[in-house]
Amino acid sequence: MRQYSGIGPLGVALICLLSGCGGSEMNVAPVAGTVTLDGAPLERASVLFLPDEGRPSFGVTDSEGRYALIYSKDENGAEVGPCTVQVTTRMGPAGSNDDDAPLAPEKVPRRYAKEPVKVSVLPESNTIDVKLTTNP
């Protein structure tokens, strides 16, 4: 699994979104879904899709655990093909630009760092629900 040390999944996604890296020559398809933990919606979770080759897509869940991925500032979705999904709740407060603001506690079990969720993005509109559990 690819790890981006130092800046975390939110930082990686924001760098790519702001820089506009990638482009329309990539095969990108819409991706949305829900993230749950033990069947309950996981609110304010960062959702990062890392393709085996290419660049990541990013989304944040709402109060019902729903997310929609952003590929670039002009394009929604994710690159078509196999992806590793990283989910974390360790984000700063909503609307905060303060780098020293305390991070929210992590609710995603640690085992998902070693046993990541793997999905395939199809060349069509995708609904990909990520169902996490506290017990293996």
C-alpha positions, -999 to +999 in steps of 0.1 A: +000+000+000+013+034-009+018+057+021+023+095+019+043+103+050+042+137+066+011+154+051-016+127+053-043+118+028-061+152+031-029+171+022-021+148-008-056+152-022-055+190-017-021+194-034-033+174-064-066+193-066-050+227-063-022+220-087-046+205-113-022+176-119-035+148-142-059+157-169-088+146-191-066+121-209-070+099-179-100+076-178-121+090-149-155+078-138-179+093-112-177+076-078-200+082-048-212+060-019-214+058+018-189+049+046-201+031+076-185+017+108-204-012+122-234-003+101-235+034+113-227+063+091-192+076+096-195+114+096-166+138+087-143+111+074-117+117+047-120+092+019-090+088-004-089+065-035-054+056-045-052+039-079-025+013-085-011+038-111-021+075-113-032+100-088-056+100-059-092+112-057-107+126-025-140+132-007-154+139+028-184+122+042-215+141+054-236+134+085-251+104+067-218+089+057-222+099+021-193+110-001-186+119-037-150+119-050-132+148-066-105+141-091-094+176-099-108+211-096-126+205-129-135+168-127-153+146-103-147+109-098-117+086-098-094+069-123-108+037-137-092+005-124-081-011-090-078+013-061-068+012-024-092+031-002-080+050+028-105+064+053-096+085+084-115+107+108-083+125+120-091+159+104-091+194+117-123+212+127-147+220+098-139+254+083-106+258+103-075+271+086-055+268+118-026+244+113-024+241+151-061+231+156-065+198+173-073+168+151-105+149+156-100+114+172-095+085+148-125+062+147-113+039+119-097+007+134-059+005+129-061-028+111-073-010+079-038+005+076-024-031+073-054-046+056-067-018+033-100-019+015-095-027-022-121-017-049-124-014-086-136+017-103-156+009-135-158+031-166-193+041-157-211+058-127-199+039-096-216+035-062-190+022-039-200+017-002-172+012+022-183-009+051-158-008+080-161-029+112-144-027+146-142-065+148-124-085+120 
